[in-house]
Amino acid sequence: MTIEAAKHRVSHPDRDLACQETVEGAMQDIIADATTKGWGTMETINAMEEVLRNLRLAYAEDLDLTKDKANINASSEPDPSNDWPAAEP
């Protein structure tokens, strides 16, 4: 499971889509691994959704849980540390 580095500045309109494309492969790997261990595909997806909901709540309550302290709420201000000059505009 490899997550590619961000290639767009925080303000880039396609940044969210690029992140989704990057994590999709990792999520598919988790599903495939779980199904080979006897878990059903939908059962695994449902479990992943619940885990993500719980993580969203936990991170919203205590942003110190993240190393970079980035807010996971998409409607909040972007983390300026992700807006480096080498990124695509």
Sine and cosine of phi, psi and omega as CSV:
sin_phi,cos_phi,sin_psi,cos_psi,sin_omega,cos_omega
0.00,0.00,0.92,-0.38,0.02,-1.00
-0.85,-0.52,0.76,-0.66,0.07,-1.00
-0.97,-0.23,0.83,-0.56,0.01,-1.00
-0.96,0.29,0.48,-0.88,0.07,-1.00
-0.93,0.37,0.50,-0.87,0.04,-1.00
-0.89,0.46,0.67,-0.74,-0.03,-1.00
-0.93,-0.37,-0.07,1.00,-0.04,-1.00
-0.85,-0.53,0.49,-0.87,0.13,-0.99
-0.91,0.41,0.35,-0.94,0.00,-1.00
-0.83,0.55,-0.59,0.81,-0.07,-1.00
-0.99,0.14,-0.08,1.00,-0.03,-1.00
-0.92,0.39,0.71,-0.71,-0.06,-1.00
-0.91,0.41,-0.37,0.93,-0.02,-1.00
-0.99,-0.16,0.11,0.99,-0.06,-1.00
-0.87,0.49,-0.70,0.72,0.01,-1.00
-0.87,0.49,-0.69,0.72,0.01,-1.00
-0.90,0.44,-0.67,0.74,0.02,-1.00
-0.89,0.46,-0.63,0.78,0.03,-1.00
-0.91,0.41,-0.68,0.73,0.03,-1.00
-0.86,0.50,-0.70,0.72,0.01,-1.00
-0.89,0.45,-0.60,0.80,-0.02,-1.00
-0.93,0.37,-0.70,0.72,-0.05,-1.00
-0.99,0.14,-0.29,0.96,-0.03,-1.00
-0.86,0.51,-0.68,0.73,0.00,-1.00
-0.87,0.49,-0.67,0.74,0.02,-1.00
-0.90,0.43,-0.64,0.77,0.01,-1.00
-0.92,0.39,-0.63,0.78,0.05,-1.00
-0.90,0.44,-0.61,0.80,0.05,-1.00
-0.89,0.46,-0.67,0.74,0.02,-1.00
-0.88,0.47,-0.71,0.71,0.01,-1.00
-0.88,0.47,-0.72,0.69,0.00,-1.00
-0.88,0.48,-0.68,0.73,0.01,-1.00
-0.90,0.44,-0.69,0.73,0.00,-1.00
-0.89,0.45,-0.65,0.76,-0.02,-1.00
-0.93,0.37,-0.52,0.85,0.06,-1.00
-0.96,0.30,-0.25,0.97,0.03,-1.00
-0.99,-0.15,0.13,0.99,0.10,-1.00
0.98,-0.21,-0.03,1.00,0.04,-1.00
-1.00,0.06,0.59,-0.81,0.03,-1.00
-0.97,0.25,0.43,-0.90,-0.02,-1.00
-0.86,0.50,-0.80,0.60,-0.02,-1.00
-0.92,0.39,-0.57,0.82,0.06,-1.00
-0.87,0.49,-0.68,0.73,0.01,-1.00
-0.93,0.38,-0.70,0.71,0.01,-1.00
-0.88,0.47,-0.68,0.73,0.04,-1.00
-0.88,0.48,-0.66,0.75,0.02,-1.00
-0.91,0.42,-0.66,0.75,0.02,-1.00
-0.89,0.45,-0.65,0.76,0.03,-1.00
-0.88,0.47,-0.68,0.73,0.00,-1.00
-0.91,0.40,-0.68,0.74,0.03,-1.00
-0.88,0.47,-0.67,0.74,0.02,-1.00
-0.90,0.43,-0.65,0.76,0.07,-1.00
-0.86,0.50,-0.71,0.70,0.00,-1.00
-0.91,0.42,-0.65,0.76,0.04,-1.00
-0.90,0.43,-0.66,0.75,0.02,-1.00
-0.85,0.52,-0.71,0.71,0.02,-1.00
-0.90,0.45,-0.70,0.71,-0.02,-1.00
-0.90,0.44,-0.69,0.72,0.00,-1.00
-0.93,0.36,-0.57,0.82,0.03,-1.00
-0.91,0.41,-0.55,0.83,0.01,-1.00
-0.98,0.20,-0.56,0.83,-0.08,-1.00
-0.60,-0.80,1.00,-0.01,-0.04,-1.00
-0.92,0.39,-0.19,0.98,0.05,-1.00
-0.94,0.35,-0.17,0.99,0.05,-1.00
-0.92,0.38,-0.36,0.93,0.01,-1.00
-1.00,-0.08,0.63,-0.77,0.01,-1.00
-0.91,0.41,-0.63,0.77,-0.04,-1.00
-1.00,-0.06,0.00,1.00,0.02,-1.00
0.82,0.57,0.49,0.87,0.06,-1.00
-0.97,0.25,0.67,-0.74,0.02,-1.00
-0.98,0.21,0.78,-0.63,-0.03,-1.00
-0.99,0.17,-0.16,0.99,0.00,-1.00
-0.97,0.24,0.90,-0.43,-0.08,-1.00
-0.88,0.47,-0.38,0.93,-0.05,-1.00
-1.00,0.08,-0.08,1.00,-0.02,-1.00
-1.00,0.08,0.10,-1.00,0.04,-1.00
-0.90,0.43,0.65,-0.76,0.02,-1.00
-0.93,0.36,0.42,-0.91,0.04,-1.00
-0.97,0.25,0.92,-0.40,-0.07,-1.00
-0.91,0.42,-0.31,0.95,0.02,-1.00
-0.93,0.37,-0.28,0.96,0.03,-1.00
-1.00,-0.01,0.04,1.00,-0.08,-1.00
-0.97,-0.24,0.90,0.43,-0.09,-1.00
-1.00,0.05,0.43,-0.90,-0.08,-1.00
-0.88,0.47,-0.49,0.87,-0.06,-1.00
-0.97,0.24,-0.24,0.97,-0.01,-1.00
-0.95,0.32,0.43,-0.90,0.05,-1.00
-0.91,0.41,0.58,-0.81,0.05,-1.00
-0.95,0.33,0.00,0.00,0.00,0.00
